[in-house]
Amino acid sequence: MLAVLATGGGKSICYQLPALLLPVDTLTEEAEAAIPDKEAVYIVYCRSGNRSATAALMLLDLGYTNVYDMGGI
């Protein structure tokens, strides 16, 4: 399971968990190179939950099939 961080504001969380930092504003451009397996499980989170919801929808639109929004943490 890979956690994808949806915003740059939570970098400290990204370093504490096995996570990949993908800011939501560059997600569309970076997703396929950074996370090529579209059938793997991805958990998206951010500080408030707003950007993670946006990022989850963006990943689904890009063809990722197992995307879950953990919301704000």
TIMI-2910 file (N, C-alpha, C, CB; in pm, 1 decimal, decimal comma, always signed):
<rs>
+----------+----------+----------+----------+----------+----------+----------+----------+----------+----------+----------+----------+------+
!      n_x !      n_y !      n_z !     ca_x !     ca_y !     ca_z !      c_x !      c_y !      c_z !     cb_x !     cb_y !     cb_z ! resn !
+----------+----------+----------+----------+----------+----------+----------+----------+----------+----------+----------+----------+------+
!    +84,9 !   -116,4 !     +0,0 !     +0,0 !     +0,0 !     +0,0 !    +90,0 !   +123,4 !     +0,0 !    -96,9 !     -0,6 !   +122,1 !  Met !
!    +58,9 !   +217,6 !    -84,2 !   +137,7 !   +340,1 !    -96,1 !    +51,3 !   +458,9 !    -60,2 !   +195,4 !   +355,9 !   -238,6 !  Leu !
!    +99,1 !   +541,3 !    +28,2 !    +25,8 !   +662,6 !    +62,5 !    +78,8 !   +776,8 !    -21,8 !    +37,9 !   +695,2 !   +213,9 !  Ala !
!     -8,8 !   +851,9 !    -80,3 !    +30,4 !   +965,4 !   -163,4 !    -13,6 !  +1092,6 !    -94,9 !    -30,6 !   +955,3 !   -305,8 !  Val !
!    +79,8 !  +1180,4 !    -70,4 !    +48,9 !  +1307,0 !     -5,0 !     +3,3 !  +1407,3 !   -108,9 !   +170,9 !  +1360,8 !    +72,7 !  Leu !
!   -109,4 !  +1469,4 !    -87,5 !   -170,7 !  +1554,7 !   -188,6 !   -127,2 !  +1699,7 !   -181,9 !   -317,9 !  +1548,1 !   -176,2 !  Ala !
!    -51,7 !  +1737,1 !    -82,9 !     -9,8 !  +1876,9 !    -73,1 !   +130,8 !  +1885,7 !    -16,8 !   -107,4 !  +1957,2 !    +14,3 !  Thr !
!   +200,3 !  +1989,4 !    -53,1 !   +334,8 !  +2010,1 !     -1,1 !   +337,4 !  +2056,7 !   +142,1 !   +406,6 !  +2108,3 !    -85,2 !  Gly !
!   +224,8 !  +2097,6 !   +196,2 !   +219,5 !  +2149,7 !   +332,1 !   +244,3 !  +2046,7 !   +439,8 !    +88,7 !  +2212,0 !   +355,3 !  Gly !
!   +237,3 !  +1919,9 !   +408,2 !   +255,3 !  +1816,0 !   +507,9 !   +380,8 !  +1734,9 !   +488,6 !   +138,8 !  +1725,9 !   +507,5 !  Gly !
!   +487,7 !  +1799,9 !   +447,0 !   +611,5 !  +1728,0 !   +418,6 !   +661,6 !  +1649,1 !   +537,9 !   +717,7 !  +1824,2 !   +374,0 !  Lys !
!   +645,4 !  +1700,3 !   +658,7 !   +695,0 !  +1628,3 !   +775,5 !   +622,0 !  +1496,0 !   +792,3 !   +679,5 !  +1713,5 !   +901,5 !  Ser !
!   +494,6 !  +1491,8 !   +759,3 !   +419,4 !  +1366,7 !   +766,5 !   +472,2 !  +1268,9 !   +663,2 !   +268,7 !  +1391,7 !   +745,1 !  Ile !
!   +502,0 !  +1317,5 !   +544,4 !   +552,1 !  +1233,1 !   +437,6 !   +681,5 !  +1164,8 !   +479,2 !   +573,5 !  +1314,8 !   +310,6 !  Cys !
!   +767,3 !  +1234,6 !   +551,8 !   +894,4 !  +1176,9 !   +592,0 !   +879,5 !  +1078,6 !   +706,7 !   +990,2 !  +1285,7 !   +630,7 !  Tyr !
!   +771,0 !  +1085,9 !   +781,4 !   +750,4 !   +995,6 !   +892,7 !   +680,6 !   +866,0 !   +850,6 !   +670,3 !  +1064,7 !  +1000,0 !  Gln !
!   +608,1 !   +869,5 !   +741,5 !   +536,2 !   +753,0 !   +692,6 !   +598,5 !   +706,2 !   +561,4 !   +386,0 !   +784,9 !   +673,9 !  Leu !
!   +574,9 !   +582,1 !   +522,7 !   +620,3 !   +539,9 !   +389,0 !   +528,3 !   +601,4 !   +283,9 !   +622,1 !   +383,2 !   +376,3 !  Pro !
!   +559,8 !   +723,4 !   +243,4 !   +470,8 !   +798,4 !   +156,4 !   +549,7 !   +865,9 !    +45,5 !   +391,8 !   +902,0 !   +236,4 !  Ala !
!   +477,7 !   +903,6 !    -56,3 !   +533,7 !   +974,4 !   -170,4 !   +469,4 !  +1111,7 !   -177,1 !   +511,6 !   +895,3 !   -303,0 !  Leu !
!   +550,3 !  +1215,0 !   -184,8 !   +499,1 !  +1351,3 !   -190,8 !   +465,8 !  +1387,4 !   -335,0 !   +601,3 !  +1450,9 !   -131,9 !  Leu !
!   +337,1 !  +1405,0 !   -363,3 !   +289,7 !  +1448,4 !   -494,7 !   +192,3 !  +1563,1 !   -474,1 !   +222,4 !  +1330,8 !   -573,4 !  Leu !
!   +238,4 !  +1687,0 !   -484,4 !   +147,5 !  +1800,5 !   -465,7 !    +33,0 !  +1797,1 !   -566,4 !   +224,0 !  +1932,5 !   -478,1 !  Pro !
!    -85,0 !  +1833,3 !   -521,4 !   -204,0 !  +1825,7 !   -605,2 !   -193,0 !  +1915,9 !   -728,6 !   -327,0 !  +1863,7 !   -524,1 !  Val !
!   -118,8 !  +2026,0 !   -718,0 !   -108,8 !  +2116,0 !   -832,8 !    -21,3 !  +2062,8 !   -945,0 !    -56,0 !  +2248,0 !   -788,3 !  Asp !
!    +58,2 !  +1957,8 !   -919,2 !   +138,8 !  +1895,2 !  -1024,5 !   +105,7 !  +1747,6 !  -1042,4 !   +286,5 !  +1910,7 !   -993,3 !  Thr !
!     +2,3 !  +1702,4 !   -976,5 !    -31,9 !  +1560,4 !   -976,8 !    -56,8 !  +1505,0 !  -1116,7 !   -153,5 !  +1537,6 !   -891,8 !  Leu !
!   -131,8 !  +1574,3 !  -1198,6 !   -164,5 !  +1525,6 !  -1332,3 !    -38,7 !  +1502,7 !  -1414,4 !   -256,6 !  +1623,9 !  -1403,9 !  Thr !
!    +57,3 !  +1592,9 !  -1405,2 !   +179,9 !  +1581,5 !  -1482,1 !   +275,4 !  +1475,0 !  -1427,5 !   +249,4 !  +1714,4 !  -1485,6 !  Glu !
!   +277,0 !  +1454,0 !  -1296,4 !   +376,1 !  +1368,0 !  -1232,9 !   +328,2 !  +1227,8 !  -1199,2 !   +423,3 !  +1432,2 !  -1110,2 !  Glu !
!   +199,4 !  +1205,0 !  -1195,2 !   +146,0 !  +1079,5 !  -1142,7 !   +194,5 !   +957,2 !  -1218,8 !     -3,7 !  +1083,3 !  -1145,2 !  Ala !
!   +182,4 !   +956,4 !  -1349,1 !   +214,8 !   +834,6 !  -1424,3 !   +361,8 !   +796,4 !  -1413,9 !   +177,9 !   +852,4 !  -1569,7 !  Glu !
!   +451,9 !   +892,2 !  -1405,3 !   +593,5 !   +861,1 !  -1389,0 !   +625,2 !   +818,3 !  -1245,6 !   +678,8 !   +981,8 !  -1427,8 !  Ala !
!   +561,7 !   +883,8 !  -1148,9 !   +591,7 !   +857,5 !  -1008,0 !   +523,9 !   +730,7 !   -956,0 !   +549,3 !   +975,8 !   -923,4 !  Ala !
!   +402,0 !   +704,5 !  -1002,9 !   +326,0 !   +586,9 !   -957,6 !   +266,1 !   +516,4 !  -1079,7 !   +213,0 !   +628,1 !   -856,1 !  Ile !
!   +347,6 !   +437,6 !  -1150,2 !   +304,1 !   +379,0 !  -1277,5 !   +200,6 !   +266,9 !  -1267,2 !   +422,0 !   +326,9 !  -1348,6 !  Pro !
!   +189,9 !   +200,3 !  -1152,9 !    +97,0 !    +88,1 !  -1139,6 !    -42,9 !   +140,3 !  -1110,4 !   +143,0 !     -8,9 !  -1028,0 !  Asp !
!   -127,5 !   +139,5 !  -1210,1 !   -262,5 !   +195,6 !  -1194,6 !   -359,0 !   +102,7 !  -1122,2 !   -319,1 !   +229,5 !  -1329,7 !  Lys !
!   -316,3 !    -20,9 !  -1092,9 !   -402,4 !   -114,4 !  -1020,4 !   -361,3 !   -131,2 !   -874,5 !   -401,1 !   -249,0 !  -1089,0 !  Glu !
!   -252,3 !    -67,8 !   -833,7 !   -209,7 !    -74,9 !   -693,8 !   -305,8 !     +6,8 !   -608,0 !    -63,4 !    -23,3 !   -677,0 !  Ala !
!   -298,2 !    -13,8 !   -477,9 !   -382,0 !    +60,9 !   -384,3 !   -309,3 !   +189,5 !   -347,1 !   -415,1 !    -24,1 !   -256,8 !  Val !
!   -379,4 !   +302,2 !   -358,7 !   -324,4 !   +431,4 !   -322,4 !   -416,0 !   +499,1 !   -221,9 !   -304,9 !   +519,7 !   -446,6 !  Tyr !
!   -357,8 !   +544,7 !   -113,1 !   -431,0 !   +620,0 !    -11,7 !   -382,5 !   +763,4 !    -20,1 !   -410,4 !   +560,1 !   +132,9 !  Ile !
!   -475,2 !   +855,0 !    -39,2 !   -442,5 !   +995,4 !    -57,5 !   -482,9 !  +1071,7 !    +68,3 !   -513,1 !  +1053,5 !   -183,6 !  Val !
!   -394,1 !  +1157,9 !   +116,9 !   -425,5 !  +1235,1 !   +236,4 !   -360,9 !  +1371,9 !   +229,7 !   -379,9 !  +1161,1 !   +362,1 !  Tyr !
!   -410,8 !  +1462,1 !   +310,0 !   -354,0 !  +1595,8 !   +324,5 !   -390,2 !  +1647,1 !   +463,4 !   -406,1 !  +1693,1 !   +212,5 !  Cys !
!   -361,2 !  +1770,8 !   +489,7 !   -388,1 !  +1825,9 !   +622,8 !   -537,1 !  +1838,6 !   +651,0 !   -322,1 !  +1961,5 !   +637,3 !  Arg !
!   -612,7 !  +1895,2 !   +557,8 !   -753,7 !  +1925,2 !   +584,5 !   -852,3 !  +1826,8 !   +522,0 !   -784,8 !  +2062,0 !   +535,4 !  Ser !
!   -811,4 !  +1758,7 !   +415,7 !   -901,6 !  +1668,7 !   +345,0 !   -951,7 !  +1724,5 !   +213,2 !  -1017,8 !  +1636,0 !   +431,7 !  Gly !
!   -939,0 !  +1854,5 !   +191,9 !   -986,9 !  +1914,6 !    +67,4 !   -901,5 !  +1874,3 !    -51,9 !   -989,2 !  +2066,0 !    +79,9 !  Asn !
!   -770,7 !  +1890,3 !    -40,2 !   -682,2 !  +1855,9 !   -151,3 !   -677,3 !  +1706,1 !   -175,8 !   -542,6 !  +1907,9 !   -124,8 !  Arg !
!   -690,1 !  +1625,6 !    -70,8 !   -688,0 !  +1481,2 !    -90,8 !   -811,2 !  +1435,0 !   -169,5 !   -681,2 !  +1408,8 !    +44,5 !  Ser !
!   -925,5 !  +1496,6 !   -145,1 !  -1045,6 !  +1462,5 !   -222,7 !  -1026,0 !  +1498,3 !   -369,7 !  -1169,8 !  +1535,5 !   -166,2 !  Ala !
!   -967,6 !  +1614,8 !   -395,0 !   -938,4 !  +1656,4 !   -532,2 !   -838,4 !  +1560,9 !   -596,8 !   -883,9 !  +1800,6 !   -534,8 !  Thr !
!   -733,4 !  +1527,2 !   -523,9 !   -630,2 !  +1437,8 !   -577,4 !   -686,2 !  +1299,0 !   -607,3 !   -513,5 !  +1426,6 !   -479,0 !  Ala !
!   -771,5 !  +1248,0 !   -520,1 !   -831,0 !  +1116,1 !   -543,1 !   -912,5 !  +1115,7 !   -672,4 !   -920,1 !  +1075,2 !   -423,7 !  Ala !
!   -991,3 !  +1218,5 !   -693,8 !  -1069,1 !  +1227,9 !   -818,1 !   -978,6 !  +1241,0 !   -940,0 !  -1164,9 !  +1347,0 !   -811,8 !  Leu !
!   -870,3 !  +1316,1 !   -926,1 !   -775,9 !  +1331,5 !  -1036,5 !   -713,4 !  +1196,6 !  -1072,7 !   -666,1 !  +1433,4 !   -999,8 !  Met !
!   -673,9 !  +1119,4 !   -972,2 !   -614,5 !   +988,4 !   -998,2 !   -714,6 !   +894,5 !  -1064,4 !   -562,8 !   +926,6 !   -868,2 !  Leu !
!   -837,7 !   +896,2 !  -1018,3 !   -941,1 !   +813,8 !  -1081,9 !   -960,9 !   +854,4 !  -1227,4 !  -1074,0 !   +825,3 !  -1005,4 !  Leu !
!   -959,9 !   +983,6 !  -1255,5 !   -973,0 !  +1031,8 !  -1392,6 !   -855,3 !   +989,2 !  -1479,6 !   -985,5 !  +1182,9 !  -1393,7 !  Asp !
!   -737,5 !   +970,7 !  -1417,2 !   -619,4 !   +927,0 !  -1490,8 !   -616,5 !   +775,7 !  -1511,4 !   -494,2 !   +971,0 !  -1418,0 !  Leu !
!   -716,1 !   +705,5 !  -1456,7 !   -725,3 !   +561,3 !  -1478,0 !   -680,1 !   +474,4 !  -1363,6 !   -648,1 !   +526,0 !  -1594,7 !  Gly !
!   -645,2 !   +533,1 !  -1248,6 !   -609,5 !   +453,8 !  -1131,5 !   -737,8 !   +395,0 !  -1074,5 !   -533,7 !   +540,1 !  -1024,2 !  Tyr !
!   -732,9 !   +267,4 !  -1035,8 !   -857,1 !   +198,1 !  -1001,4 !   -880,5 !   +178,5 !   -851,9 !   -858,5 !    +65,8 !  -1067,2 !  Thr !
!   -776,5 !   +183,3 !   -771,4 !   -789,6 !   +157,8 !   -627,2 !   -739,1 !   +277,7 !   -548,2 !   -711,9 !    +30,1 !   -586,3 !  Asn !
!   -812,3 !   +386,4 !   -556,2 !   -771,6 !   +511,0 !   -490,1 !   -868,6 !   +536,8 !   -374,8 !   -769,7 !   +632,6 !   -591,4 !  Val !
!   -812,6 !   +562,6 !   -257,4 !   -894,2 !   +587,1 !   -139,4 !   -851,4 !   +719,4 !    -75,4 !   -882,0 !   +469,6 !    -37,9 !  Tyr !
!   -948,1 !   +801,4 !    -43,3 !   -924,1 !   +930,4 !    +19,3 !   -930,6 !   +914,8 !   +170,1 !  -1026,0 !  +1035,7 !    -29,4 !  Asp !
!   -815,9 !   +929,3 !   +236,6 !   -812,1 !   +920,4 !   +381,4 !   -856,2 !  +1051,9 !   +445,5 !   -671,8 !   +882,9 !   +428,3 !  Met !
!   -860,7 !  +1157,8 !   +366,8 !   -904,0 !  +1286,7 !   +419,0 !   -793,2 !  +1357,9 !   +492,1 !  -1021,6 !  +1269,3 !   +510,4 !  Gly !
!   -830,5 !  +1441,0 !   +586,3 !   -732,8 !  +1519,1 !   +661,0 !   -675,1 !  +1442,0 !   +777,2 !   -794,8 !  +1646,3 !   +710,8 !  Gly !
!   -548,1 !  +1468,9 !   +804,5 !   -484,1 !  +1403,9 !   +919,0 !   -414,7 !  +1506,2 !  +1005,5 !   -384,2 !  +1297,5 !   +872,9 !  Ile !
+----------+----------+----------+----------+----------+----------+----------+----------+----------+----------+----------+----------+------+
</rs>
